[in-house]
Amino acid sequence: MTEHVEARRRVEAIWRMESARIVGALTRYTGDFALAEDVAQEALAEALVHWPREGVPRDPVAWLLTTGRRRAVDAFRRRSAFDERLPDLAAASGVDMSPDGGGSSGSAAGPDDSSDDDDVLALMFTSCHPVLSREAQVALTLRVVGGLTSDEIARAFLAPTATVQARITRAKKTLSAAQVPFTVPPDDELGARLGSVLSVVYLIFTEGSSASSGDALIRIDLAREARRLGRVLTRLMPGEHEVHSLSALMELTAARFPARTDADGEPVLLEDQNRRLWDSSAIRRGRAALAAATRIGRGLGYYGLQASIAECHAVAPSVADTDWDRIVVLYEALGRLAPSPIVELNRAVAVSMARGPAEALDIVDGLADSDALARSHQLAGVRAELLIRLGRVSEARTELDRAISLCANPRERTILRRKQTTL
């Protein structure tokens, strides 16, 4: 029984690490993204049955690829137009196509090393194609690139498994209907398309680092997967500065995870965190990635500016010793590059630390007047904190009431209620 459990764990671990290579190679082999993902899942299911019973093969990736190719051949046999495609598949795989051949393979060749990276990169761009909704992009990326099951994705986003499965199915049908090519975009499209890929990875990370709903403040597994995807991108696209910048931002933000909650899972504010608990290895990786982005020499962009802000926090010995003036300047630059109410709210917090709460309150009141964050508990929470520092306690209580009513995360509500009881 123990051997069977260990074998299943090996299957799951290998799939998590190698699924992108496998699905990418099968897509290149079949010319059909949806079919490749389906037969890859069939190969995984077969591994879960055979490996615990027969042992893990010497080359697990080759085994999965060969099995996937056999299932693809079976699928093409069932299609009315299989006769045109079947000889090409036979030549490419060495699979016996005779009626009594049983799909046996004379070899178990793995992916061509020269095309591995291109396959994985093409898979990421396909999963994040603009014809898909953002929800579909996220689900498909986690499924085919991250190797997560539908159940795992559903748990991560607190969604029904059936909803996740439906998104993935619709996404594959949409890609097929739109005849999206399985390829890395040409140079004239690369910048815009890369932005979509990076935003999907960042969305996965932000949902992990600041859960929008549910009991947990941080979903470590989801954030970890986003960081892994970021590292994959930096390896595949070393000349893109924003790829390094996003990786830096995620590493520097994740470095604070160990101190962000106490033993009971309750949130710990930045000023109360034990900085000795911060992950020094993640800080080193983040700073190295940010330095790599800077060396490329194109100036810091959306993720690079945020990573620079995170670095200011990471290197400061305390809140009081943080370079708040630099953070204000970085937020000003970020606001010009990518204007948003959240950026402006964060700038207000930095201004309050650098220049005092009165100037910051003017910024926050301007946001409140614009109704840009009318349903955000963060705006009310920041305004309450500024009012407390200005001694306007009665107004602060009103803002805290509003923040509590708007906050969807029970852990964050705990902080707000705790603050309310001290007034």
C-alpha angles and dihedrals in degrees: 000000000000091000090052092051091048091049091052089051090052090051092051094045094048091047092050091052100038107028094101092054091046097047090042093052092046091050091053089046097049100028087224119102096193093048091046092054091047096050091044088057089048090052090050091051090051091050090053088056102039106034097059088050102037103025132255110298121243091249106030096179092053090049092053092046094049091048090048091050091051090052089048090053089050090051093050090048088058093051120088093230095048095114093075096048101036099076090052091051091048093052092046097049110025089233114155107245098186116119091249096036094095093213092282117168128220091205140025100215117178126215117308104261091219092060102034095096094043090052094051092045092048088049091055093049091047093050090051097042114148092238088072127078116248091250090053092047091054095046094046093046092052091046104045102024101029096038094226120152122238089253092054093049091047092051092048093054097032090240130135113268089233090058092052092047091050091051092051093047093048091047093055091047091049093051090049094047091048090047091229108189119235098236145101108269118257118260094263091058099033098091096053094041093047089054089059092051092049093048091053092051091047092049089054090050096047091050087053096045097044109020110213093210142004131061099290122083092203129029099205097187093054093048091046091053091051090051090051091051088049091054090049090054094049089053093047098041106030094159096060110094096199090055089059090042093055091049089050092050093051094046094047092047094046090050088075095052096096091060100038095084134036128229090282094050093254117145121261116206119234094251091053098045121116100236091198086073092059113113105255092189091057089048091053092048091048095049091047091052091048090050089051090052090050093049091057084069106217097115127257117293135191096307095034093058091049091047089052089054090050089050091055089058093042095056098040116101091214143354091263092052094049117119094245094166090060090047090053090053092048091051090049089054091046090050091054092047097044111008114205137149091242092055089049091049091051090048088054090055090051091047090052090056095043102038108010139269098281095066091042092051090059089058093047093047089053089055091048091051091052093054088222091134098026093139097039120111088197093068092050091045094052092045090051092052092050092048090051091053089050092051095246094133100161092055090045091056090054091051092048090052088053093046092051092050092051099042114102097187113081092206091057090046087058090061092049093049091047090054091048093055091056094059 
